[in-house]
Amino acid sequence: KKIKLLQLRSGLLKFSHVSQADTYKEVLLTFSQKIMLDDTRIRIMQQVTRFIDSETICEQSRSLTF
């Protein structure tokens, strides 16, 4: 399954149907390239690391705030 970027607004990042951590990180890295502040990017990646369950995440929509 592929990740769907549902919404990127007001500091809210939503994904759905996440099944592979690598794919998830790939999307996040692409997204983070648009962010100027390094500490913001680091915070996002830290949240993703905590957010990811080794291989599978519940298919229900999830969100990350930064």
ROSE-835203 format. One record per atom (N, C-alpha, C, O): residue number from 1; residue in three letters; atom name; x, y, z. Coordinates in nm, 3 decimals. Each point is the difference from the previous one (the first is absolute). Layout:
# ROSE-835203
> NUM	ALA	CA	X	Y	Z $
...
END
This chain:
# ROSE-835203
> 1	LYS	N	0.083	-0.120	0.000 $
> 1	LYS	CA	-0.083	0.120	0.000 $
> 1	LYS	C	0.087	0.125	0.000 $
> 1	LYS	O	0.111	0.000	0.052 $
> 2	LYS	N	-0.164	0.103	-0.111 $
> 2	LYS	CA	0.075	0.124	-0.004 $
> 2	LYS	C	-0.058	0.100	0.099 $
> 2	LYS	O	-0.117	-0.006	0.037 $
> 3	ILE	N	0.202	0.096	0.005 $
> 3	ILE	CA	-0.043	0.102	0.094 $
> 3	ILE	C	-0.080	0.107	-0.074 $
> 3	ILE	O	0.033	0.037	-0.113 $
> 4	LYS	N	-0.134	0.011	0.177 $
> 4	LYS	CA	-0.076	0.110	-0.059 $
> 4	LYS	C	0.017	0.122	0.090 $
> 4	LYS	O	-0.032	-0.004	0.119 $
> 5	LEU	N	0.082	0.111	-0.177 $
> 5	LEU	CA	0.013	0.124	0.076 $
> 5	LEU	C	-0.136	0.068	-0.004 $
> 5	LEU	O	-0.041	0.055	-0.102 $
> 6	LEU	N	-0.027	-0.058	0.215 $
> 6	LEU	CA	-0.136	0.051	0.004 $
> 6	LEU	C	-0.005	0.151	0.017 $
> 6	LEU	O	-0.077	0.069	-0.067 $
> 7	GLN	N	0.160	-0.019	0.159 $
> 7	GLN	CA	-0.012	0.142	0.029 $
> 7	GLN	C	0.131	0.054	0.055 $
> 7	GLN	O	0.066	-0.066	0.081 $
> 8	LEU	N	-0.029	0.183	-0.124 $
> 8	LEU	CA	0.119	0.066	0.051 $
> 8	LEU	C	-0.036	0.145	0.024 $
> 8	LEU	O	0.011	0.084	-0.089 $
> 9	ARG	N	-0.053	-0.056	0.212 $
> 9	ARG	CA	-0.057	0.131	0.028 $
> 9	ARG	C	0.007	0.029	0.149 $
> 9	ARG	O	-0.024	-0.089	0.082 $
> 10	SER	N	0.057	0.209	-0.045 $
> 10	SER	CA	0.003	0.040	0.140 $
> 10	SER	C	0.085	-0.092	0.085 $
> 10	SER	O	-0.035	-0.031	0.114 $
> 11	GLY	N	0.147	-0.013	-0.169 $
> 11	GLY	CA	0.090	-0.085	0.078 $
> 11	GLY	C	-0.055	-0.138	0.024 $
> 11	GLY	O	0.039	-0.066	0.097 $
> 12	LEU	N	-0.129	0.020	-0.183 $
> 12	LEU	CA	-0.056	-0.133	0.018 $
> 12	LEU	C	0.031	-0.086	-0.123 $
> 12	LEU	O	-0.029	0.039	-0.113 $
> 13	LEU	N	0.087	-0.154	0.138 $
> 13	LEU	CA	0.039	-0.088	-0.110 $
> 13	LEU	C	-0.077	-0.130	0.015 $
> 13	LEU	O	0.019	-0.072	0.098 $
> 14	LYS	N	-0.105	0.042	-0.194 $
> 14	LYS	CA	-0.083	-0.120	0.011 $
> 14	LYS	C	0.033	-0.102	-0.109 $
> 14	LYS	O	0.023	0.035	-0.116 $
> 15	PHE	N	-0.020	-0.161	0.158 $
> 15	PHE	CA	0.025	-0.106	-0.096 $
> 15	PHE	C	-0.103	-0.111	0.020 $
> 15	PHE	O	-0.058	-0.014	0.108 $
> 16	SER	N	0.035	-0.063	-0.211 $
> 16	SER	CA	-0.088	-0.115	0.014 $
> 16	SER	C	0.057	-0.117	-0.077 $
> 16	SER	O	0.081	0.017	-0.091 $
> 17	HIS	N	-0.123	-0.136	0.129 $
> 17	HIS	CA	0.045	-0.123	-0.066 $
> 17	HIS	C	0.152	-0.011	-0.003 $
> 17	HIS	O	0.060	-0.025	-0.104 $
> 18	VAL	N	0.000	0.043	0.220 $
> 18	VAL	CA	0.145	-0.011	0.010 $
> 18	VAL	C	0.036	-0.144	0.033 $
> 18	VAL	O	-0.049	-0.054	0.099 $
> 19	SER	N	0.133	-0.007	-0.181 $
> 19	SER	CA	0.035	-0.138	0.029 $
> 19	SER	C	0.150	-0.024	0.007 $
> 19	SER	O	0.044	-0.098	0.060 $
> 20	GLN	N	0.034	0.187	-0.120 $
> 20	GLN	CA	0.145	-0.019	0.004 $
> 20	GLN	C	0.071	0.123	0.053 $
> 20	GLN	O	-0.022	0.112	-0.046 $
> 21	ALA	N	0.107	-0.136	0.145 $
> 21	ALA	CA	0.071	0.110	0.065 $
> 21	ALA	C	0.087	0.076	-0.100 $
> 21	ALA	O	0.007	0.123	0.005 $
> 22	ASP	N	0.059	-0.196	-0.096 $
> 22	ASP	CA	0.087	0.066	-0.097 $
> 22	ASP	C	-0.079	0.096	-0.088 $
> 22	ASP	O	0.043	0.112	-0.027 $
> 23	THR	N	-0.159	-0.157	-0.018 $
> 23	THR	CA	-0.083	0.085	-0.085 $
> 23	THR	C	-0.044	0.124	0.078 $
> 23	THR	O	0.001	0.111	-0.052 $
> 24	TYR	N	-0.039	-0.133	0.176 $
> 24	TYR	CA	-0.044	0.109	0.085 $
> 24	TYR	C	0.111	0.103	0.016 $
> 24	TYR	O	-0.023	0.120	-0.014 $
> 25	LYS	N	0.144	-0.169	0.044 $
> 25	LYS	CA	0.113	0.090	0.018 $
> 25	LYS	C	0.033	0.073	-0.129 $
> 25	LYS	O	0.039	0.117	0.001 $
> 26	GLU	N	-0.055	-0.187	-0.111 $
> 26	GLU	CA	0.029	0.062	-0.130 $
> 26	GLU	C	-0.090	0.120	-0.022 $
> 26	GLU	O	0.046	0.106	-0.044 $
> 27	VAL	N	-0.173	-0.121	0.073 $
> 27	VAL	CA	-0.095	0.111	-0.014 $
> 27	VAL	C	0.036	0.113	0.094 $
> 27	VAL	O	-0.005	0.118	-0.037 $
> 28	LEU	N	0.041	-0.155	0.161 $
> 28	LEU	CA	0.036	0.101	0.098 $
> 28	LEU	C	0.125	0.076	-0.041 $
> 28	LEU	O	0.008	0.121	0.020 $
> 29	LEU	N	0.090	-0.191	-0.076 $
> 29	LEU	CA	0.123	0.066	-0.043 $
> 29	LEU	C	-0.030	0.098	-0.112 $
> 29	LEU	O	0.054	0.111	-0.003 $
> 30	THR	N	-0.140	-0.152	-0.089 $
> 30	THR	CA	-0.040	0.088	-0.109 $
> 30	THR	C	-0.068	0.124	0.057 $
> 30	THR	O	0.026	0.113	-0.043 $
> 31	PHE	N	-0.113	-0.136	0.141 $
> 31	PHE	CA	-0.071	0.110	0.064 $
> 31	PHE	C	0.097	0.091	0.076 $
> 31	PHE	O	-0.010	0.123	-0.006 $
> 32	SER	N	0.104	-0.186	0.077 $
> 32	SER	CA	0.091	0.078	0.084 $
> 32	SER	C	0.092	0.090	-0.081 $
> 32	SER	O	0.052	0.099	0.052 $
> 33	GLN	N	-0.031	-0.133	-0.179 $
> 33	GLN	CA	0.085	0.084	-0.084 $
> 33	GLN	C	-0.063	0.137	-0.022 $
> 33	GLN	O	0.069	0.095	-0.036 $
> 34	LYS	N	-0.198	-0.086	0.058 $
> 34	LYS	CA	-0.069	0.127	-0.018 $
> 34	LYS	C	0.005	0.085	0.127 $
> 34	LYS	O	-0.044	0.115	0.001 $
> 35	ILE	N	0.097	-0.174	0.106 $
> 35	ILE	CA	0.005	0.071	0.127 $
> 35	ILE	C	0.137	0.063	0.019 $
> 35	ILE	O	0.103	-0.065	-0.016 $
> 36	MET	N	-0.104	0.192	0.050 $
> 36	MET	CA	0.125	0.072	0.012 $
> 36	MET	C	0.076	-0.031	0.129 $
> 36	MET	O	0.123	-0.013	-0.002 $
> 37	LEU	N	-0.195	0.000	0.112 $
> 37	LEU	CA	0.064	-0.017	0.129 $
> 37	LEU	C	0.039	-0.145	0.027 $
> 37	LEU	O	-0.085	-0.089	-0.003 $
> 38	ASP	N	0.214	0.067	0.029 $
> 38	ASP	CA	0.049	-0.135	0.025 $
> 38	ASP	C	-0.062	-0.062	0.124 $
> 38	ASP	O	-0.032	-0.119	0.002 $
> 39	ASP	N	0.014	0.200	0.103 $
> 39	ASP	CA	-0.053	-0.058	0.124 $
> 39	ASP	C	-0.144	-0.047	-0.020 $
> 39	ASP	O	-0.043	-0.096	0.064 $
> 40	THR	N	-0.031	0.162	-0.152 $
> 40	THR	CA	-0.135	-0.044	-0.030 $
> 40	THR	C	0.005	-0.134	-0.071 $
> 40	THR	O	-0.078	-0.090	0.030 $
> 41	ARG	N	0.170	0.077	-0.124 $
> 41	ARG	CA	0.015	-0.124	-0.075 $
> 41	ARG	C	0.038	-0.114	0.095 $
> 41	ARG	O	-0.053	-0.111	-0.010 $
> 42	ILE	N	0.145	0.140	0.102 $
> 42	ILE	CA	0.043	-0.101	0.096 $
> 42	ILE	C	-0.116	-0.043	0.088 $
> 42	ILE	O	-0.017	-0.119	0.026 $
> 43	ARG	N	-0.063	0.215	0.020 $
> 43	ARG	CA	-0.115	-0.033	0.084 $
> 43	ARG	C	-0.096	-0.091	-0.075 $
> 43	ARG	O	-0.052	-0.096	0.057 $
> 44	ILE	N	0.028	0.126	-0.184 $
> 44	ILE	CA	-0.090	-0.082	-0.080 $
> 44	ILE	C	0.053	-0.142	-0.011 $
> 44	ILE	O	-0.074	-0.096	0.020 $
> 45	MET	N	0.201	0.082	-0.053 $
> 45	MET	CA	0.058	-0.132	-0.015 $
> 45	MET	C	-0.002	-0.078	0.131 $
> 45	MET	O	-0.018	-0.122	0.000 $
> 46	GLN	N	0.037	0.191	0.111 $
> 46	GLN	CA	-0.005	-0.066	0.130 $
> 46	GLN	C	-0.140	-0.053	0.027 $
> 46	GLN	O	-0.018	-0.110	0.051 $
> 47	GLN	N	-0.082	0.190	-0.087 $
> 47	GLN	CA	-0.138	-0.043	0.019 $
> 47	GLN	C	-0.031	-0.119	-0.089 $
> 47	GLN	O	-0.070	-0.092	0.041 $
> 48	VAL	N	0.121	0.095	-0.162 $
> 48	VAL	CA	-0.023	-0.110	-0.093 $
> 48	VAL	C	0.062	-0.128	0.054 $
> 48	VAL	O	-0.060	-0.107	-0.007 $
> 49	THR	N	0.180	0.120	0.061 $
> 49	THR	CA	0.069	-0.117	0.056 $
> 49	THR	C	-0.085	-0.062	0.110 $
> 49	THR	O	-0.012	-0.123	0.007 $
> 50	ARG	N	-0.046	0.207	0.079 $
> 50	ARG	CA	-0.085	-0.052	0.107 $
> 50	ARG	C	-0.132	-0.052	-0.056 $
> 50	ARG	O	-0.060	-0.092	0.054 $
> 51	PHE	N	0.017	0.155	-0.162 $
> 51	PHE	CA	-0.131	-0.027	-0.058 $
> 51	PHE	C	-0.005	-0.134	-0.073 $
> 51	PHE	O	-0.102	-0.069	0.001 $
> 52	ILE	N	0.213	0.033	-0.064 $
> 52	ILE	CA	0.003	-0.120	-0.083 $
> 52	ILE	C	0.011	-0.126	0.085 $
> 52	ILE	O	0.083	-0.009	0.090 $
> 53	ASP	N	-0.167	-0.086	-0.121 $
> 53	ASP	CA	0.005	-0.131	0.065 $
> 53	ASP	C	0.068	-0.091	-0.100 $
> 53	ASP	O	-0.055	-0.027	-0.107 $
> 54	SER	N	0.173	-0.020	0.140 $
> 54	SER	CA	0.096	-0.061	-0.091 $
> 54	SER	C	-0.042	-0.014	-0.145 $
> 54	SER	O	0.065	0.057	-0.088 $
> 55	GLU	N	-0.172	-0.128	0.059 $
> 55	GLU	CA	-0.037	-0.016	-0.141 $
> 55	GLU	C	-0.140	0.052	-0.032 $
> 55	GLU	O	-0.024	0.055	-0.108 $
> 56	THR	N	-0.066	-0.071	0.201 $
> 56	THR	CA	-0.139	0.032	-0.032 $
> 56	THR	C	-0.061	0.101	0.096 $
> 56	THR	O	0.023	-0.005	0.120 $
> 57	ILE	N	-0.099	0.096	-0.176 $
> 57	ILE	CA	-0.075	0.096	0.080 $
> 57	ILE	C	-0.147	-0.020	-0.034 $
> 57	ILE	O	-0.036	-0.033	-0.113 $
> 58	CYS	N	-0.047	0.051	0.212 $
> 58	CYS	CA	-0.143	-0.014	-0.022 $
> 58	CYS	C	-0.042	0.082	-0.122 $
> 58	CYS	O	0.047	0.112	-0.019 $
> 59	GLU	N	-0.134	-0.167	-0.062 $
> 59	GLU	CA	-0.039	0.067	-0.123 $
> 59	GLU	C	-0.087	0.124	0.024 $
> 59	GLU	O	-0.021	0.080	-0.090 $
> 60	GLN	N	-0.027	-0.068	0.211 $
> 60	GLN	CA	-0.079	0.118	0.033 $
> 60	GLN	C	0.089	0.123	-0.014 $
> 60	GLN	O	0.119	-0.005	0.029 $
> 61	SER	N	-0.176	0.115	-0.073 $
> 61	SER	CA	0.078	0.122	-0.021 $
> 61	SER	C	0.071	0.041	0.128 $
> 61	SER	O	-0.055	-0.007	0.109 $
> 62	ARG	N	0.178	0.050	-0.125 $
> 62	ARG	CA	0.082	0.044	0.112 $
> 62	ARG	C	0.046	0.143	-0.026 $
> 62	ARG	O	-0.007	0.050	-0.112 $
> 63	SER	N	0.054	0.015	0.217 $
> 63	SER	CA	0.049	0.135	-0.020 $
> 63	SER	C	0.122	0.028	0.086 $
> 63	SER	O	0.018	-0.060	0.106 $
> 64	LEU	N	0.065	0.151	-0.154 $
> 64	LEU	CA	0.118	0.044	0.074 $
> 64	LEU	C	-0.008	0.151	0.011 $
> 64	LEU	O	-0.033	0.069	-0.095 $
> 65	THR	N	0.064	-0.020	0.213 $
> 65	THR	CA	0.005	0.146	0.015 $
> 65	THR	C	0.144	0.040	0.024 $
> 65	THR	O	0.078	-0.076	0.058 $
> 66	PHE	N	-0.042	0.194	-0.102 $
> 66	PHE	CA	0.137	0.046	0.019 $
> 66	PHE	C	0.001	0.150	0.024 $
> 66	PHE	O	0.107	0.059	0.018 $
END
